Amino acid sequence: MADKSLRFDEIGYWSEVKLDIIKKYAQAYSTIMAKQKSIEAHVYIDGFAGAGRHISKATGEAVAGSPLNAMKIQPPFTELHFIDLEGSRAAELRRIAAGDRRVRVHKGDCNGILLNEVFPRCRWSDFRRALCLLDPYGLAVDWDVLRTAGEMKSVEIFYNFMIMDANMNVFMHDAGKVAAAQARRMDAVWGDDSWRSAAYTRTEGLFGEIERKATNEDVAEAFRLRLEHVAGFAYVPQAMPMRNSKGAVVYYLYFASQNQTGAKIVEDIFDTYRARGVA
Ligand SMILES: C[S@@+](CC[C@H](N)C(=O)[O-])C[C@H]1O[C@@H](n2cnc3c(N)ncnc32)[C@H](O)[C@@H]1O
């Protein structure tokens, strides 16, 4: 019987662009990995998997979500992990994936599940590799997850960094007015409190130091550099700004990997969308 609490998200143009980007790269990734005889398994991980499908705002029709797209990729992923916090969504994912023995659905907070259950199945030394999508609604990914993926060397990520959540709730115009609970949330996402120097610029004025909120681009670049220099990903292309219908940046989509070829493929995909004038 259908679960009455199950809700599908209505998604706009930008979410469809995101789904396309992930699908194109997952296709290329699985093709490359399937050819590598030394690789035991290539794994797809969806940390914030959703209900499996959405409703398009443009057409009112059903749109396959990222887990469904990943299940259909040929050559196939060896193993797929779908995680969602909502019981009704995890149940729907189980229903969709019933009979597909490659799929494991986990209900709960992906931060703990990734570190304790899923990443240990993707170790470099076990000749296993993974592509992990982290696509939250807000600032919900702990830095530990990104750092661990970077250290493992076997896990590549797409990461949606919700700058709109940061702008609305953390980066107040007056740096002194950031609420303590919001600052703690940002520390967990950034890995420490160095976001404060990325989010605000300081210049000498006539009457002392002037502090201003940094631009979105500056914050995005600071985070990109952290993925490279602190998490240890060798290749992190410039993040793609993803917008709402009014043109405001809602989040930055990052790709981070140890693999130059992977980064080049993603840059080409990002460029295709930039050339269409979407970014
Ligand atoms: C943006 S949607 C995912 C959409 C999906 N990636 C797609 O493109 O089809 C975010 C999902 O994350 C789930 N979620 C929120 N917090 C979570 C957490 N801490 N761990 C796992 N899932 C979470 C929500 O229930 C929601 O289904």
The ligand as a MOL file (V3000), in Angstrom:
LIG
                    3D

  0  0  0     0  0            999 V3000
M  V30 BEGIN CTAB
M  V30 COUNTS 27 29 0 0 0
M  V30 BEGIN ATOM
M  V30 1 C 17.6360 17.4080 -2.7470 0
M  V30 2 S 16.8960 15.9250 -2.2090 0 CHG=1
M  V30 3 C 17.7980 14.7270 -3.1250 0
M  V30 4 C 17.4780 14.6690 -4.5790 0
M  V30 5 C 18.1900 13.5760 -5.3530 0
M  V30 6 N 19.6420 13.6470 -5.1740 0
M  V30 7 C 17.8880 13.6810 -6.8410 0
M  V30 8 O 18.5260 14.4880 -7.5140 0
M  V30 9 O 17.0160 12.9500 -7.2980 0 CHG=-1
M  V30 10 C 17.5250 15.7510 -0.5980 0
M  V30 11 C 17.0910 14.4980 0.1580 0
M  V30 12 O 17.9190 14.3760 1.2980 0
M  V30 13 C 17.1710 13.8220 2.3760 0
M  V30 14 N 17.9040 14.1640 3.6160 0
M  V30 15 C 17.8790 15.3040 4.3320 0
M  V30 16 N 18.7920 15.2560 5.3280 0
M  V30 17 C 19.4200 14.0600 5.2170 0
M  V30 18 C 20.4840 13.4270 5.9210 0
M  V30 19 N 21.0830 14.0250 6.9540 0
M  V30 20 N 20.9020 12.2040 5.5220 0
M  V30 21 C 20.3030 11.5900 4.4680 0
M  V30 22 N 19.2850 12.1420 3.7600 0
M  V30 23 C 18.8640 13.3540 4.1250 0
M  V30 24 C 15.7980 14.4240 2.2150 0
M  V30 25 O 14.8060 13.6000 2.8350 0
M  V30 26 C 15.6650 14.4930 0.6720 0
M  V30 27 O 14.9980 13.3420 0.2010 0
M  V30 END ATOM
M  V30 BEGIN BOND
M  V30 1 1 1 2
M  V30 2 1 2 3
M  V30 3 1 2 10
M  V30 4 1 3 4
M  V30 5 1 4 5
M  V30 6 1 5 6
M  V30 7 1 5 7
M  V30 8 2 7 8
M  V30 9 1 7 9
M  V30 10 1 10 11
M  V30 11 1 11 12
M  V30 12 1 11 26
M  V30 13 1 12 13
M  V30 14 1 13 14
M  V30 15 1 13 24
M  V30 16 1 14 15
M  V30 17 1 14 23
M  V30 18 2 15 16
M  V30 19 1 16 17
M  V30 20 1 17 18
M  V30 21 2 17 23
M  V30 22 1 18 19
M  V30 23 2 18 20
M  V30 24 1 20 21
M  V30 25 2 21 22
M  V30 26 1 22 23
M  V30 27 1 24 25
M  V30 28 1 24 26
M  V30 29 1 26 27
M  V30 END BOND
M  V30 END CTAB
M  END
